C-alpha cells in the first residue's frame, strides 16, 4: 500500500488543522457558547469528522499536526492557548485524545461504511475523547495542578455533564454528514483513495 502523502492529503490535513483551530475558539465569534466560564468548543466535532472523512491514518495525522502546531506556539488551542506549557494544562488530555478519537473512528468506518457504522463510530470516538480527557484532567489536578477545594473524581465527571448533550448531538450529526459526503463527494475522482484502509 502506498503510504506517501499526496498533495490532496496534505491539503485536507491542513484544512482540518484550521477547522480545529476555529472550533477551539468559536466562542470568540459566538460569545454565548460559554457555560460557567468554560467555552463550549467544536473541537470534538471536527476531530470526529477528521477520522470519519480522512480515515484512521490521515485523520490521526491531522490531529497530531494540530497538536504540534499548538506546541510550537501558534495559538490554535482553546482561548488561543499555545506553547509547550499546555502539556501541563488539566485539559491537555482532550487535545491528545483527538489523535486516538480520529484513529479509532477511521478504523471502524474503514471496515463498514453504512450510516449506522458512521454514527456508532462517531459516538465511540466521542466516548474515547471523554474517557481520556476527563481522566487526564482528574489526575492533572491531583498530581500537579491546583485542584479546587473538595475536588473528586465524581466532580470531574459532573463538570462534563454540561458538554455531553452538545457533543452527543454533534457526534451523530458528524457521522451522518461524513456518510453523506462519502456517498456524494468522497466516492468520486481524486477523493477515492480516502475510502481505502489507511
HUGIUR-V641767 format. One record per pair of residues at least 24 apart in sequence whose ideal C-beta (glycine too) atoms are under 8 Angstrom apart, sorted by the first residue. I is the first residue (numbers start at 1). J is the second residue. Records with the same first field share a line. If there is no record, write none. Layout:
BEGIN
I = J ; J
END
This chain:
BEGIN
1 = 196 ; 197
3 = 57
5 = 61
6 = 193
8 = 190 ; 191
9 = 58
12 = 53 ; 54 ; 58 ; 62 ; 194
13 = 54 ; 58 ; 61 ; 62 ; 65
14 = 65
16 = 46 ; 49 ; 50 ; 54 ; 59 ; 62 ; 63 ; 66
17 = 62 ; 65 ; 66 ; 69 ; 76
19 = 46 ; 49
20 = 46 ; 47 ; 50 ; 62 ; 63 ; 66 ; 76 ; 98
21 = 66 ; 69 ; 74 ; 76
24 = 76 ; 77 ; 78
25 = 78 ; 79 ; 80
28 = 80
35 = 162 ; 163
36 = 162
38 = 159 ; 162
39 = 78 ; 79
40 = 162 ; 163 ; 166
41 = 78
42 = 170
43 = 78 ; 94 ; 95 ; 98
44 = 94 ; 98 ; 101 ; 126 ; 129 ; 167 ; 170 ; 171
45 = 167 ; 170 ; 171 ; 173 ; 174
47 = 98 ; 101 ; 102 ; 125 ; 129
48 = 101 ; 102 ; 105 ; 122 ; 125 ; 126 ; 170 ; 171 ; 174 ; 175 ; 178
49 = 174 ; 177 ; 178
50 = 98 ; 102
51 = 101 ; 102 ; 103 ; 104 ; 105 ; 106 ; 109 ; 121 ; 125
52 = 105 ; 106 ; 109 ; 118 ; 121 ; 122 ; 174 ; 175 ; 178 ; 179
53 = 178 ; 181 ; 182 ; 186 ; 194
54 = 102 ; 106 ; 194 ; 198
55 = 106 ; 109 ; 110 ; 194 ; 195 ; 196 ; 197 ; 198
56 = 102 ; 103 ; 104 ; 105 ; 106 ; 107 ; 110 ; 197 ; 198
57 = 106 ; 198
58 = 106 ; 194 ; 198
59 = 102 ; 103 ; 105 ; 106 ; 198
60 = 99 ; 100 ; 102 ; 103 ; 106
62 = 102
63 = 98 ; 99 ; 101 ; 102
64 = 99
66 = 95 ; 98
67 = 95 ; 96 ; 98 ; 99
70 = 95
88 = 140 ; 144 ; 145
89 = 140 ; 145
90 = 136 ; 137 ; 140 ; 141 ; 145
91 = 133 ; 137
92 = 136 ; 140
93 = 132 ; 133 ; 134 ; 135 ; 136 ; 137 ; 140
94 = 129 ; 132 ; 133 ; 136 ; 137
96 = 132 ; 136
97 = 128 ; 129 ; 131 ; 132 ; 133 ; 136
98 = 129
100 = 128 ; 132
101 = 125 ; 126 ; 128 ; 129
104 = 128
106 = 198
109 = 178
110 = 196 ; 197 ; 198
111 = 197
113 = 179 ; 182 ; 195
114 = 179
115 = 175 ; 176 ; 179
118 = 175 ; 176 ; 178 ; 179 ; 182
119 = 171 ; 172 ; 175 ; 176 ; 179
120 = 175
121 = 175
122 = 171 ; 172 ; 174 ; 175 ; 178
123 = 168 ; 171 ; 172 ; 175
125 = 171
126 = 167 ; 168 ; 171
129 = 167
130 = 160 ; 164 ; 167
134 = 160
END
